[in-house]
Amino acid sequence: QQKRSKKIKQIKDMIDDGLLYDIDFTEIDGLIIAELIKLWYKECPILVFDGISEDMIERAETITCAQSIIHTINEPQISYYYWLIDLCLEIEKYSDINLMNYKNMSVVLA
């Protein structure tokens, strides 16, 4: 865990220093990449669901209710949301290899 934390910090520092394109992400463990994505979302000055009450989210029991919540999100947060959803769909495509089916993805995102 300590080794992984050190690697995450090292890569984050490279990204923060503008060296994103110098990083070979094919050589980086998927868990580290996932942590970096999670960290990026946590550090956003305005979170994707800022302004939406937890109660409102918990009461959304239908797709229509969820869509109405999503439609209240403005740019750039909505683009961040759609990017994450696209990433999840891409990951789920390979669930036979990575074991990340839609149920496992929902647990990770929750």
Backbone as ProteinMPNN parsed JSONL, in Angstrom:
{"seq_chain_A": "QQKRSKKIKQIKDMIDDGLLYDIDFTEIDGLIIAELIKLWYKECPILVFDGISEDMIERAETITCAQSIIHTINEPQISYYYWLIDLCLEIEKYSDINLMNYKNMSVVLA", "coords_chain_A": {"N_chain_A": [[0.823, -1.203, 0.0], [1.924, 1.272, 0.808], [3.895, 1.561, -1.114], [2.314, 1.774, -3.39], [0.942, 4.167, -2.816], [3.07, 5.949, -2.909], [3.753, 5.755, -5.608], [1.421, 6.722, -6.788], [1.489, 9.394, -5.905], [3.849, 10.2, -7.184], [3.157, 10.002, -9.927], [0.956, 11.732, -10.003], [2.239, 14.146, -9.376], [3.814, 14.406, -11.668], [1.81, 14.768, -13.589], [0.668, 17.147, -12.621], [2.798, 18.796, -13.1], [2.674, 19.137, -15.782], [3.428, 17.022, -17.37], [1.917, 15.007, -18.501], [1.774, 13.673, -21.015], [4.145, 12.375, -21.077], [3.942, 10.126, -19.649], [3.691, 6.659, -19.581], [0.953, 5.053, -19.628], [0.257, 2.437, -20.093], [2.007, 0.945, -18.731], [1.36, 1.172, -16.116], [-0.179, 0.078, -13.156], [-3.608, -0.84, -13.037], [-5.085, -0.281, -10.724], [-3.759, 1.887, -9.659], [-4.187, 3.803, -11.628], [-6.967, 4.006, -11.377], [-7.117, 5.075, -8.788], [-5.904, 7.548, -9.246], [-7.784, 8.747, -10.943], [-9.984, 8.843, -9.218], [-8.93, 10.541, -7.261], [-8.606, 12.867, -8.785], [-11.295, 13.559, -9.297], [-12.121, 14.023, -6.664], [-10.649, 16.292, -6.047], [-11.669, 18.283, -7.614], [-12.73, 21.646, -7.914], [-15.447, 22.271, -7.932], [-17.677, 19.881, -7.246], [-19.101, 17.113, -9.077], [-21.757, 16.506, -8.333], [-22.422, 18.675, -6.76], [-24.67, 20.82, -5.117], [-26.827, 19.204, -5.448], [-29.015, 17.533, -3.477], [-28.366, 14.938, -1.102], [-30.553, 13.509, -0.293], [-32.299, 13.848, -2.452], [-31.004, 12.357, -4.422], [-31.049, 9.811, -3.239], [-33.777, 9.297, -3.287], [-34.34, 8.894, -5.932], [-35.713, 6.615, -7.783], [-36.342, 5.704, -10.243], [-35.489, 5.592, -13.753], [-36.327, 7.893, -15.025], [-36.487, 9.731, -12.892], [-33.773, 9.82, -12.166], [-32.701, 10.839, -14.536], [-33.848, 13.385, -14.53], [-32.482, 14.561, -12.442], [-29.856, 14.494, -13.425], [-30.131, 16.263, -15.541], [-30.045, 18.686, -14.274], [-27.451, 19.316, -13.854], [-24.723, 21.379, -14.611], [-22.33, 22.599, -17.092], [-18.846, 22.616, -16.309], [-19.276, 20.198, -15.134], [-21.181, 18.321, -16.033], [-19.991, 17.286, -18.299], [-17.809, 16.046, -17.139], [-19.132, 14.08, -15.719], [-20.346, 12.567, -17.811], [-18.029, 11.666, -19.079], [-16.969, 9.966, -17.12], [-18.996, 8.045, -16.972], [-18.851, 6.988, -19.588], [-16.277, 5.881, -19.408], [-16.74, 3.911, -17.475], [-18.506, 2.249, -18.889], [-16.793, 1.379, -20.896], [-14.927, -0.056, -19.389], [-16.589, -2.042, -18.356], [-17.126, -3.499, -20.638], [-15.122, -5.347, -20.789], [-15.569, -7.149, -18.773], [-15.428, -9.892, -18.483], [-12.766, -10.351, -18.268], [-11.709, -8.446, -16.41], [-13.464, -8.6, -14.299], [-15.238, -6.604, -13.66], [-18.234, -6.081, -13.723], [-21.508, -4.591, -14.3], [-22.71, -4.514, -11.765], [-20.54, -4.678, -9.957], [-19.214, -2.359, -10.735], [-21.046, -0.412, -9.919], [-20.85, -0.624, -7.165], [-18.221, 0.235, -6.745], [-18.383, 2.888, -7.625], [-20.235, 3.978, -5.881]], "CA_chain_A": [[0.0, 0.0, 0.0], [2.8, 2.441, 0.871], [4.541, 1.653, -2.416], [1.294, 2.264, -4.317], [0.72, 5.579, -2.495], [4.234, 6.692, -3.404], [3.642, 5.768, -7.071], [0.317, 7.627, -7.099], [1.999, 10.754, -5.717], [4.836, 10.463, -8.229], [2.456, 10.219, -11.188], [0.17, 12.964, -9.844], [3.185, 15.261, -9.479], [4.163, 14.539, -13.089], [0.645, 15.354, -14.265], [0.581, 18.539, -12.168], [3.922, 19.523, -13.704], [2.453, 19.235, -17.223], [4.121, 15.925, -18.049], [0.936, 13.945, -18.749], [2.067, 12.9, -22.22], [5.394, 11.641, -20.871], [3.615, 8.96, -18.828], [3.235, 5.479, -20.318], [-0.086, 4.482, -18.777], [0.164, 0.993, -20.301], [2.935, 0.322, -17.784], [0.912, 1.502, -14.762], [-1.213, -0.791, -12.605], [-4.961, -0.309, -13.145], [-5.529, 0.263, -9.438], [-3.149, 3.214, -9.517], [-4.929, 4.685, -12.533], [-8.274, 4.224, -10.754], [-6.901, 5.997, -7.662], [-5.64, 8.877, -9.805], [-9.069, 9.277, -11.418], [-10.754, 9.148, -8.016], [-8.299, 11.72, -6.673], [-8.93, 14.018, -9.627], [-12.679, 13.939, -9.034], [-12.196, 14.572, -5.302], [-9.989, 17.592, -5.993], [-12.357, 19.285, -8.441], [-13.231, 22.731, -7.06], [-16.9, 22.085, -7.839], [-17.921, 18.459, -7.464], [-20.114, 16.823, -10.097], [-23.101, 16.547, -7.771], [-22.618, 19.833, -5.887], [-25.966, 21.467, -5.284], [-27.889, 18.197, -5.489], [-29.069, 16.976, -2.12], [-28.237, 13.485, -0.949], [-31.919, 13.003, -0.212], [-32.832, 13.821, -3.816], [-30.362, 11.22, -5.095], [-31.545, 8.574, -2.628], [-35.184, 9.097, -3.662], [-34.442, 8.623, -7.37], [-35.916, 5.175, -7.926], [-36.598, 5.364, -11.638], [-34.589, 6.225, -14.724], [-36.844, 9.248, -15.246], [-36.05, 10.557, -11.755], [-32.326, 9.993, -12.29], [-32.478, 11.749, -15.664], [-34.195, 14.756, -14.148], [-31.371, 15.047, -11.617], [-28.717, 14.696, -14.327], [-30.399, 17.452, -16.362], [-29.796, 19.904, -13.491], [-25.999, 19.516, -13.754], [-24.21, 22.307, -15.629], [-20.944, 22.447, -17.525], [-18.223, 21.468, -16.957], [-19.531, 18.984, -14.366], [-21.913, 17.323, -16.811], [-19.007, 16.619, -19.166], [-17.04, 15.136, -16.263], [-20.032, 12.96, -15.431], [-20.461, 11.722, -18.999], [-16.732, 11.017, -19.305], [-16.864, 8.86, -16.171], [-19.947, 7.006, -17.4], [-18.238, 6.349, -20.762], [-15.172, 5.056, -18.914], [-17.331, 2.732, -16.822], [-19.02, 1.366, -19.94], [-15.626, 0.781, -21.548], [-14.386, -1.053, -18.45], [-17.546, -3.143, -18.259], [-17.017, -4.306, -21.857], [-14.109, -6.383, -20.557], [-15.864, -7.722, -17.462], [-15.012, -11.294, -18.434], [-11.341, -10.348, -17.915], [-11.416, -7.638, -15.222], [-14.505, -8.894, -13.307], [-15.947, -5.374, -13.32], [-19.538, -6.008, -14.378], [-22.245, -3.401, -13.895], [-22.944, -4.543, -10.324], [-19.281, -4.318, -9.299], [-18.946, -0.943, -11.024], [-21.912, 0.422, -9.093], [-20.283, -0.633, -5.81], [-17.019, 1.066, -6.775], [-18.769, 4.283, -7.784], [-21.117, 4.455, -4.802]], "C_chain_A": [[0.863, 1.262, 0.0], [3.501, 2.664, -0.472], [3.568, 2.223, -3.455], [1.033, 3.754, -4.078], [1.853, 6.45, -3.022], [4.165, 6.83, -4.928], [2.529, 6.727, -7.508], [0.784, 9.075, -6.99], [2.982, 11.124, -6.826], [4.144, 10.788, -9.562], [1.629, 11.5, -11.129], [1.072, 14.185, -9.976], [3.601, 15.49, -10.929], [3.03, 15.206, -13.862], [0.527, 16.836, -13.909], [1.684, 19.405, -12.77], [3.806, 19.612, -15.23], [3.099, 18.125, -18.025], [3.197, 14.742, -18.357], [1.326, 13.059, -19.924], [3.408, 12.173, -22.15], [5.172, 10.351, -20.077], [3.112, 7.837, -19.722], [2.228, 4.732, -19.438], [-0.263, 2.981, -18.993], [1.06, 0.24, -19.322], [2.499, 0.52, -16.326], [-0.244, 0.593, -14.37], [-2.58, -0.096, -12.667], [-5.485, 0.29, -11.854], [-4.967, 1.652, -9.197], [-3.881, 4.212, -10.408], [-6.301, 5.006, -11.937], [-8.159, 5.207, -9.589], [-6.648, 7.416, -8.156], [-6.931, 9.532, -10.307], [-9.917, 9.697, -10.227], [-10.233, 10.421, -7.346], [-8.64, 12.977, -7.467], [-10.353, 14.494, -9.36], [-12.833, 14.551, -7.645], [-11.64, 15.988, -5.231], [-10.635, 18.65, -6.879], [-12.907, 20.378, -7.528], [-14.747, 22.696, -6.892], [-17.172, 20.629, -8.198], [-19.086, 18.244, -8.423], [-21.527, 16.975, -9.541], [-23.287, 17.657, -6.741], [-23.975, 20.455, -6.165], [-27.129, 20.493, -5.384], [-27.881, 17.5, -4.134], [-28.956, 15.449, -2.145], [-29.615, 12.83, -0.931], [-32.542, 12.869, -1.604], [-32.279, 12.619, -4.585], [-30.915, 9.903, -4.56], [-32.986, 8.265, -3.029], [-35.373, 8.768, -5.137], [-34.512, 7.112, -7.592], [-36.197, 4.742, -9.359], [-35.578, 6.07, -12.529], [-35.03, 7.662, -14.977], [-36.408, 10.194, -14.129], [-34.554, 10.84, -11.848], [-31.998, 10.963, -13.422], [-32.791, 13.189, -15.289], [-33.116, 15.362, -13.252], [-30.183, 15.385, -12.507], [-28.902, 15.977, -15.139], [-30.195, 18.755, -15.594], [-28.299, 20.229, -13.391], [-25.527, 20.383, -14.921], [-22.805, 21.924, -16.057], [-20.019, 23.098, -16.51], [-18.536, 20.143, -16.262], [-20.265, 17.916, -15.167], [-20.973, 16.574, -17.751], [-18.146, 15.66, -18.357], [-17.854, 13.883, -15.958], [-20.112, 12.009, -16.624], [-19.147, 11.007, -19.321], [-16.59, 9.801, -18.388], [-17.804, 7.717, -16.546], [-19.395, 6.261, -18.613], [-17.092, 5.432, -20.348], [-15.706, 3.773, -18.273], [-17.867, 1.74, -17.85], [-17.883, 0.656, -20.666], [-15.014, -0.314, -20.67], [-15.288, -2.279, -18.394], [-17.521, -4.037, -19.492], [-16.091, -5.495, -21.668], [-14.324, -7.085, -19.22], [-15.486, -9.2, -17.359], [-13.532, -11.413, -18.047], [-11.106, -9.648, -16.585], [-12.422, -7.806, -14.087], [-15.295, -7.662, -12.874], [-17.237, -5.286, -14.14], [-20.306, -4.802, -13.826], [-22.516, -3.372, -12.385], [-21.684, -4.141, -9.562], [-18.936, -2.849, -9.535], [-19.796, -0.039, -10.141], [-21.411, 0.478, -7.648], [-19.074, 0.287, -5.737], [-17.386, 2.542, -6.836], [-19.568, 4.837, -6.617], [-20.404, 5.086, -3.656]], "O_chain_A": [[0.57, 2.214, -0.723], [3.68, 3.8, -0.911], [3.946, 3.046, -4.289], [0.917, 4.52, -5.034], [1.623, 7.552, -3.521], [4.477, 7.888, -5.475], [2.684, 7.458, -8.487], [0.51, 9.888, -7.873], [2.945, 12.24, -7.344], [4.516, 11.748, -10.238], [1.601, 12.267, -12.091], [0.697, 15.16, -10.627], [3.727, 16.632, -11.369], [3.26, 16.094, -14.683], [0.312, 17.676, -14.783], [1.512, 20.614, -12.928], [4.718, 20.1, -15.897], [3.3, 18.267, -19.231], [3.656, 13.604, -18.46], [1.222, 11.835, -19.842], [3.762, 11.434, -23.069], [6.107, 9.58, -19.861], [2.207, 8.041, -20.531], [2.6, 3.895, -18.616], [-0.875, 2.314, -18.16], [0.888, -0.961, -19.112], [3.193, 0.084, -15.408], [-1.167, 0.369, -15.152], [-2.687, 1.097, -12.383], [-6.243, 1.259, -11.879], [-5.629, 2.498, -8.597], [-4.162, 5.335, -9.99], [-6.745, 6.153, -11.987], [-9.015, 6.077, -9.425], [-7.124, 8.379, -7.554], [-7.14, 10.73, -10.115], [-10.5, 10.781, -10.225], [-11.015, 11.271, -6.918], [-8.929, 14.025, -6.889], [-10.592, 15.692, -9.213], [-13.598, 15.499, -7.47], [-12.115, 16.798, -4.435], [-10.191, 19.798, -6.891], [-13.486, 20.079, -6.484], [-15.268, 23.05, -5.834], [-16.923, 20.203, -9.326], [-19.955, 19.106, -8.556], [-22.4, 17.52, -10.215], [-24.211, 17.594, -5.931], [-24.376, 20.597, -7.32], [-28.288, 20.907, -5.404], [-26.865, 16.952, -3.707], [-29.394, 14.783, -3.083], [-29.814, 11.746, -1.48], [-33.23, 11.89, -1.891], [-33.013, 11.948, -5.312], [-31.214, 8.99, -5.329], [-33.372, 7.098, -3.101], [-36.474, 8.397, -5.545], [-33.491, 6.424, -7.586], [-36.279, 3.548, -9.648], [-34.903, 7.011, -12.112], [-34.191, 8.551, -15.126], [-36.006, 11.327, -14.392], [-34.119, 11.972, -11.634], [-31.118, 11.811, -13.28], [-32.076, 14.108, -15.688], [-32.873, 16.568, -13.312], [-29.574, 16.444, -12.357], [-27.935, 16.694, -15.396], [-30.175, 19.826, -16.201], [-27.926, 21.294, -12.9], [-25.891, 20.145, -16.073], [-22.174, 21.046, -15.469], [-20.418, 24.086, -15.894], [-18.121, 19.084, -16.732], [-19.997, 16.726, -14.996], [-21.136, 15.375, -17.975], [-17.793, 14.582, -18.836], [-17.326, 12.771, -15.942], [-19.964, 10.797, -16.471], [-19.158, 9.867, -19.784], [-16.147, 8.738, -18.821], [-17.433, 6.548, -16.444], [-19.463, 5.033, -18.665], [-16.953, 4.331, -20.88], [-15.18, 2.686, -18.508], [-17.699, 0.53, -17.696], [-17.994, -0.521, -21.01], [-14.631, -1.373, -21.167], [-14.81, -3.413, -18.386], [-17.861, -5.217, -19.401], [-16.258, -6.53, -22.313], [-13.37, -7.561, -18.605], [-15.249, -9.701, -16.26], [-13.099, -12.455, -17.555], [-10.397, -10.169, -15.724], [-12.25, -7.214, -13.022], [-15.95, -7.68, -11.831], [-17.328, -4.532, -15.109], [-19.792, -4.077, -12.974], [-22.546, -2.293, -11.792], [-21.755, -3.349, -8.622], [-18.426, -2.176, -8.639], [-19.317, 0.99, -9.666], [-21.534, 1.508, -6.985], [-18.919, 1.037, -4.774], [-16.76, 3.361, -6.164], [-19.574, 6.047, -6.391], [-21.041, 5.521, -2.697]]}, "name": "protein", "num_of_chains": 1, "seq": "QQKRSKKIKQIKDMIDDGLLYDIDFTEIDGLIIAELIKLWYKECPILVFDGISEDMIERAETITCAQSIIHTINEPQISYYYWLIDLCLEIEKYSDINLMNYKNMSVVLA"}
